[in-house]
Amino acid sequence: MKYMLLVCGDDTADASGMAPVEPWVEELGAERGVRLHGHRLRLPAEAVTVRVRDGEVLRTDGPFAETKEYVAGFDILDCADMEEAIEAAAKHPVATIGAMEVRAFWDDGDAEAEIRRLDAELTEAVRERDIERAMACYAPDVEVFHPVSGLEQSGADALRKAEEQWFSTLAGPVDREVLDFRLRIDESVAFSHALVRLRAPLVDGGTLDTTARVTTGYRAAGDRWQIVHQHTSVPSSPADMPGTGELRS
């Protein structure tokens, strides 16, 4: 479960004897994988507080409340439970001079299940060679290294042209079999590494049968996930991927 660790400094505390934060980051992040990410914040004096009253935007320079304690930074933790999160917070050097507020993330859905549904939707769209259904899986600013052109396709329009070119070489449904799918999710961004086998009849009478490694980047867009990056690596033999004139198997 994910937790937000609010690192609260204290204007009146003497920080001269505080231990450095870097060893805590190294232990919780690189060694244990509990700390996902985090950052320091600028001082409260540089903050801007915004309110809207009767449709008017009211801006006040300075923090929301004038207190000796203030949020100096934050860390995102991935812990088994609150007790593990508290243990991690207690080890933070700022806990010796300030305070650490630990709050669980609101559970707003199963991101892994949503991304797996997105991949299943892409499988069905490719099987039917449904370009509109396939493009709905991608963000408008998607970056794709496409196996047909061998070039980077920047944006949905460029990707659509590459997909249309590929679909034009196929004579029937595409069997897209995901042999391996590993997923890593971090808040609004996720990455997957997959081994995908593609089989389909070709318009020239041949048969496509190739296995590709696909690395995909996802971004949460509102209430759904979209593909923002995709890199497909196919076997070095050109006979394994059609679509560039000579590529046939």
Legacy VTK file of the C-alpha trace (Angstrom):
# vtk DataFile Version 3.0
C-alpha trace
ASCII
DATASET POLYDATA
POINTS 249 float
0.000 0.000 0.000
1.216 3.516 -0.760
1.740 6.202 1.862
2.545 9.898 1.679
5.240 10.935 4.124
4.995 14.667 4.811
8.330 15.910 6.119
7.593 18.759 8.534
10.400 21.112 9.451
10.490 23.430 12.447
11.718 27.030 12.239
12.704 27.003 15.895
14.703 23.747 15.818
18.485 23.568 15.605
19.277 21.387 12.591
23.045 21.638 12.922
23.307 18.192 14.506
20.836 16.453 12.222
22.122 13.440 10.291
22.193 13.729 6.477
19.137 12.505 4.602
21.026 10.746 1.791
21.723 7.478 3.705
18.004 7.206 4.539
17.127 7.677 0.866
19.702 5.063 -0.146
18.473 2.476 2.369
14.752 2.958 1.835
15.022 3.432 -1.922
17.867 1.552 -3.585
18.263 -1.180 -0.962
14.730 -1.913 0.260
12.555 -0.484 -2.529
10.197 1.133 -0.001
10.751 4.756 -1.045
9.433 5.276 -4.562
10.259 8.953 -4.930
10.127 12.308 -3.174
11.430 15.846 -3.192
12.239 18.869 -1.088
9.956 21.913 -1.306
10.858 25.584 -1.391
10.441 27.557 1.834
6.948 28.672 2.962
7.881 32.328 2.405
7.954 31.584 -1.331
4.549 29.889 -1.347
1.370 31.311 -2.860
-2.042 30.541 -1.358
-4.992 30.550 -3.782
-8.684 30.814 -2.901
-11.754 31.359 -5.071
-14.669 33.347 -3.616
-17.731 34.291 -5.670
-15.846 33.427 -8.845
-12.907 35.699 -7.977
-9.413 34.229 -7.659
-7.782 35.492 -4.480
-4.022 35.151 -4.297
-2.019 35.574 -1.106
1.763 35.449 -0.984
2.902 33.117 1.760
1.737 29.831 3.304
-1.810 28.754 4.117
-1.137 29.162 7.836
1.605 30.909 9.768
3.066 28.210 12.013
6.531 27.275 13.206
6.160 23.839 11.587
5.854 23.594 7.826
5.970 20.925 5.108
9.568 20.894 3.918
9.216 17.978 1.515
7.523 14.698 0.808
8.268 11.045 0.143
6.075 8.364 -1.436
6.430 5.004 0.298
5.209 1.567 -0.742
4.804 -0.458 2.459
3.015 -3.588 3.577
1.058 -1.653 6.203
0.995 1.481 8.371
3.432 -0.035 10.872
6.119 -0.431 8.219
5.466 3.135 7.030
5.831 4.439 10.603
9.086 2.516 10.965
10.401 4.174 7.791
9.257 7.612 8.982
10.951 7.170 12.365
14.292 6.571 10.624
14.087 9.854 8.682
16.646 12.349 10.079
14.108 15.203 10.142
12.041 13.198 12.655
14.682 14.127 15.284
14.047 17.877 14.952
10.631 18.146 13.280
7.729 15.821 12.621
6.709 13.211 10.046
3.062 12.925 9.046
2.209 9.541 7.518
-0.993 9.280 5.494
-2.268 6.382 3.401
-3.283 6.984 -0.196
-6.966 6.853 -0.987
-7.724 3.551 -2.686
-9.234 4.648 -6.003
-9.023 1.474 -8.048
-6.770 -1.300 -9.232
-4.305 0.286 -11.662
-2.741 -3.050 -12.609
-6.109 -4.525 -13.576
-6.911 -1.418 -15.640
-3.624 -1.606 -17.539
-4.080 -5.320 -18.186
-7.549 -4.557 -19.554
-5.968 -1.936 -21.814
-3.518 -4.516 -23.161
-6.381 -6.971 -23.720
-8.269 -4.246 -25.597
-5.232 -3.685 -27.812
-5.059 -7.428 -28.497
-8.687 -7.453 -29.675
-8.207 -4.325 -31.790
-5.164 -5.818 -33.533
-6.956 -9.129 -34.069
-9.787 -7.353 -35.892
-7.410 -4.862 -37.549
-9.657 -2.141 -36.133
-7.563 1.018 -36.465
-9.947 3.246 -34.493
-10.156 0.811 -31.602
-6.385 0.409 -31.567
-5.688 4.158 -31.648
-8.014 4.689 -28.678
-5.402 2.891 -26.556
-2.774 5.550 -27.274
-2.315 9.120 -26.036
-2.277 11.940 -28.625
1.412 12.648 -27.873
2.512 9.014 -28.018
6.062 8.118 -29.096
6.385 4.727 -30.810
9.354 2.926 -32.362
7.405 0.952 -34.933
8.725 -2.379 -36.280
7.287 -1.777 -39.754
9.028 1.503 -40.533
11.903 0.966 -38.122
11.549 4.645 -37.270
10.191 6.671 -34.372
6.568 7.699 -34.845
5.854 10.920 -32.947
2.205 11.567 -32.238
-1.008 9.688 -32.901
-1.252 10.740 -36.565
2.169 9.311 -37.424
1.375 6.106 -35.532
-1.937 5.764 -37.370
-0.159 5.875 -40.740
2.321 3.206 -39.641
-0.476 0.975 -38.325
-2.517 1.426 -41.520
0.555 0.467 -43.565
1.010 -2.674 -41.473
-2.675 -3.650 -41.564
-2.628 -3.305 -45.371
-0.131 -6.193 -45.585
-2.426 -8.545 -43.638
-5.099 -10.722 -45.206
-6.933 -11.824 -42.072
-7.226 -11.644 -38.291
-4.052 -11.214 -36.248
-3.407 -13.623 -33.407
-1.626 -11.511 -30.760
-0.470 -13.805 -27.966
1.161 -12.252 -24.906
3.643 -14.861 -23.689
5.079 -12.816 -20.827
3.889 -9.563 -19.245
5.702 -7.794 -16.408
4.306 -4.546 -15.065
5.682 -1.829 -12.792
3.346 0.951 -11.609
4.299 4.190 -9.859
1.372 6.545 -9.275
0.326 8.008 -12.649
3.104 6.319 -14.662
3.666 2.635 -15.448
5.945 0.473 -17.588
5.520 -3.036 -18.932
7.899 -5.487 -20.563
6.234 -8.141 -22.686
7.040 -10.963 -25.048
4.401 -10.957 -27.793
3.859 -13.465 -30.594
2.071 -12.263 -33.745
0.579 -14.609 -36.345
-1.511 -13.668 -39.372
-2.022 -14.468 -43.068
-0.439 -12.028 -45.521
-1.945 -10.572 -48.669
0.855 -12.125 -50.776
-0.076 -15.620 -49.611
2.624 -15.903 -46.970
2.264 -16.082 -43.220
3.427 -13.732 -40.500
4.759 -15.570 -37.454
7.151 -13.601 -35.271
7.839 -12.936 -31.626
8.705 -9.424 -30.451
9.809 -7.819 -27.225
7.600 -4.852 -26.420
8.390 -2.180 -23.848
5.433 0.087 -23.133
5.051 3.249 -21.079
1.626 4.231 -19.713
0.239 7.421 -18.221
-2.939 7.884 -16.209
-5.154 10.339 -18.085
-8.036 11.301 -15.852
-9.918 8.120 -15.042
-8.132 5.884 -17.565
-4.682 4.794 -18.670
-3.183 5.418 -22.114
-0.031 4.287 -23.888
2.468 7.144 -24.225
5.562 5.216 -25.315
6.099 1.886 -27.058
9.249 0.255 -28.358
8.953 -3.002 -30.286
12.055 -5.075 -30.998
11.707 -7.835 -33.598
14.183 -10.553 -34.661
17.067 -9.320 -36.789
15.962 -11.359 -39.797
13.876 -9.090 -42.095
11.787 -12.089 -43.089
10.093 -12.017 -39.697
8.141 -8.787 -40.039
6.191 -7.619 -43.088
5.353 -4.094 -44.083
8.436 -2.491 -45.665
8.082 -4.030 -49.114
10.571 -6.867 -48.750
9.736 -8.087 -45.246
7.855 -11.375 -45.589
7.859 -14.782 -43.948
LINES 1 250
249 0 1 2 3 4 5 6 7 8 9 10 11 12 13 14 15 16 17 18 19 20 21 22 23 24 25 26 27 28 29 30 31 32 33 34 35 36 37 38 39 40 41 42 43 44 45 46 47 48 49 50 51 52 53 54 55 56 57 58 59 60 61 62 63 64 65 66 67 68 69 70 71 72 73 74 75 76 77 78 79 80 81 82 83 84 85 86 87 88 89 90 91 92 93 94 95 96 97 98 99 100 101 102 103 104 105 106 107 108 109 110 111 112 113 114 115 116 117 118 119 120 121 122 123 124 125 126 127 128 129 130 131 132 133 134 135 136 137 138 139 140 141 142 143 144 145 146 147 148 149 150 151 152 153 154 155 156 157 158 159 160 161 162 163 164 165 166 167 168 169 170 171 172 173 174 175 176 177 178 179 180 181 182 183 184 185 186 187 188 189 190 191 192 193 194 195 196 197 198 199 200 201 202 203 204 205 206 207 208 209 210 211 212 213 214 215 216 217 218 219 220 221 222 223 224 225 226 227 228 229 230 231 232 233 234 235 236 237 238 239 240 241 242 243 244 245 246 247 248
